[in-house]
C-alpha cells in the first residue's frame, strides 16, 4: 500500500474512532465526512441542547503533498499525538491551525 492510501486509512480510522463518543450534553450525533478524491476528512457534531442548535466541526484533516494538514482539532488530547502513535512521522503532520510563523516552534512540519 502506498503512503497516500495508508494515510487515508489512518485518518479515517481516527475519525471513525472519535465518532463513537457521544457528547455529554444535548441530544447530538457525530457524523464523519470523507472526500477521498480531494482528501478532505471531517468529524461533525450535530443536534440540539435544550433549545439551542448544536452544529460544528470537531476535527478537520486534509492530505496535501503527502502530509496530513490538521485544519481544526477540537479534541482534548490532540489528534496529532494520536497520528504519531499510529506511526505517522511528525515531519508529515502540519498543525495548520497554527500560524505559519508559530509552526516553527512545534515538533511538527512547518508546511
Secondary structure by P-SEA (a helix, b strand, c coil): ccaaaaaaaaaaaaaaaaaacccccccbbbbbbbcccccccbbbbbbbcccbbbbbbcbbbbbcccbbbcccccccccaaaaaaaaccccccccccccccccccccccccc
